[in-house]
Amino acid sequence: MLVTITCPECNTDGRFSVVEESYEGPYKCWKCRQLLFIELDGRNLKSCRPLDDQEFERLQQVEKLKRKFNKDDD
């Protein structure tokens, strides 16, 4: 599913592709490179807030651990 997100920093529309009906995680504006944490419910943007580099790194580490444990379960 393709979702359009308007960056709160530069007001540029960006497109974001998701597989699931809902998504919660990082998004980076293609134009101004602002990191955002977004929550989607279907095609609706529920929330959007700035994300700093430290929080982005932490989210990446959490996702890496999730993939590792899911892979071990297979």
C-alpha beads as a LAMMPS data file, in Angstrom:
LAMMPS data file: protein, C-alpha beads

74 atoms
73 bonds

1 atom types
1 bond types

-500.0 500.0 xlo xhi
-500.0 500.0 ylo yhi
-500.0 500.0 zlo zhi

Masses

1 110.0

Atoms # bond

1 1 1 0.000 0.000 0.000
2 1 1 1.339 3.446 -0.915
3 1 1 0.795 6.226 1.635
4 1 1 1.444 9.943 1.137
5 1 1 3.094 11.774 4.039
6 1 1 3.503 15.544 4.228
7 1 1 6.700 16.502 6.034
8 1 1 5.949 18.942 8.883
9 1 1 9.396 20.527 8.432
10 1 1 9.352 21.432 4.698
11 1 1 5.711 20.648 3.696
12 1 1 6.864 18.312 0.920
13 1 1 4.734 15.286 0.051
14 1 1 6.546 11.979 0.120
15 1 1 5.331 8.488 -0.654
16 1 1 5.863 5.596 1.699
17 1 1 5.169 1.954 0.866
18 1 1 3.958 -0.412 3.610
19 1 1 2.865 -4.029 3.531
20 1 1 0.729 -4.163 6.679
21 1 1 -2.457 -2.180 7.330
22 1 1 -0.744 -0.376 10.199
23 1 1 2.816 0.854 10.647
24 1 1 4.697 2.427 13.513
25 1 1 8.291 3.452 12.976
26 1 1 10.801 5.780 11.346
27 1 1 10.370 7.737 8.140
28 1 1 12.854 10.138 6.502
29 1 1 11.727 13.017 4.305
30 1 1 13.313 12.658 0.878
31 1 1 13.787 16.415 0.483
32 1 1 14.933 17.906 3.817
33 1 1 16.128 14.571 5.308
34 1 1 14.175 15.175 8.543
35 1 1 13.777 11.981 10.584
36 1 1 10.223 11.386 11.789
37 1 1 8.469 8.750 13.860
38 1 1 5.103 8.011 12.268
39 1 1 2.058 5.914 13.109
40 1 1 -0.202 4.803 10.275
41 1 1 -3.609 3.167 10.444
42 1 1 -4.378 2.069 6.922
43 1 1 -3.833 5.142 4.761
44 1 1 -4.434 7.507 7.700
45 1 1 -1.534 9.209 9.483
46 1 1 -2.319 8.965 13.208
47 1 1 0.775 10.756 14.512
48 1 1 4.037 12.225 13.342
49 1 1 6.855 13.597 15.496
50 1 1 10.517 14.521 14.987
51 1 1 13.017 11.778 15.722
52 1 1 16.588 12.459 16.823
53 1 1 19.584 10.401 15.719
54 1 1 19.940 8.579 19.057
55 1 1 16.321 7.442 19.087
56 1 1 16.612 6.374 15.436
57 1 1 19.682 4.228 16.271
58 1 1 17.830 2.669 19.207
59 1 1 14.856 1.803 16.984
60 1 1 17.192 0.183 14.445
61 1 1 18.809 -1.935 17.185
62 1 1 15.384 -3.074 18.426
63 1 1 14.330 -4.073 14.894
64 1 1 17.592 -5.949 14.375
65 1 1 17.008 -7.924 17.590
66 1 1 13.411 -8.686 16.582
67 1 1 14.574 -10.055 13.209
68 1 1 17.268 -12.133 14.897
69 1 1 14.859 -13.739 17.360
70 1 1 12.212 -14.338 14.688
71 1 1 14.860 -15.991 12.513
72 1 1 15.934 -18.230 15.406
73 1 1 12.321 -19.360 15.891
74 1 1 12.088 -20.685 12.301

Bonds

1 1 1 2
2 1 2 3
3 1 3 4
4 1 4 5
5 1 5 6
6 1 6 7
7 1 7 8
8 1 8 9
9 1 9 10
10 1 10 11
11 1 11 12
12 1 12 13
13 1 13 14
14 1 14 15
15 1 15 16
16 1 16 17
17 1 17 18
18 1 18 19
19 1 19 20
20 1 20 21
21 1 21 22
22 1 22 23
23 1 23 24
24 1 24 25
25 1 25 26
26 1 26 27
27 1 27 28
28 1 28 29
29 1 29 30
30 1 30 31
31 1 31 32
32 1 32 33
33 1 33 34
34 1 34 35
35 1 35 36
36 1 36 37
37 1 37 38
38 1 38 39
39 1 39 40
40 1 40 41
41 1 41 42
42 1 42 43
43 1 43 44
44 1 44 45
45 1 45 46
46 1 46 47
47 1 47 48
48 1 48 49
49 1 49 50
50 1 50 51
51 1 51 52
52 1 52 53
53 1 53 54
54 1 54 55
55 1 55 56
56 1 56 57
57 1 57 58
58 1 58 59
59 1 59 60
60 1 60 61
61 1 61 62
62 1 62 63
63 1 63 64
64 1 64 65
65 1 65 66
66 1 66 67
67 1 67 68
68 1 68 69
69 1 69 70
70 1 70 71
71 1 71 72
72 1 72 73
73 1 73 74
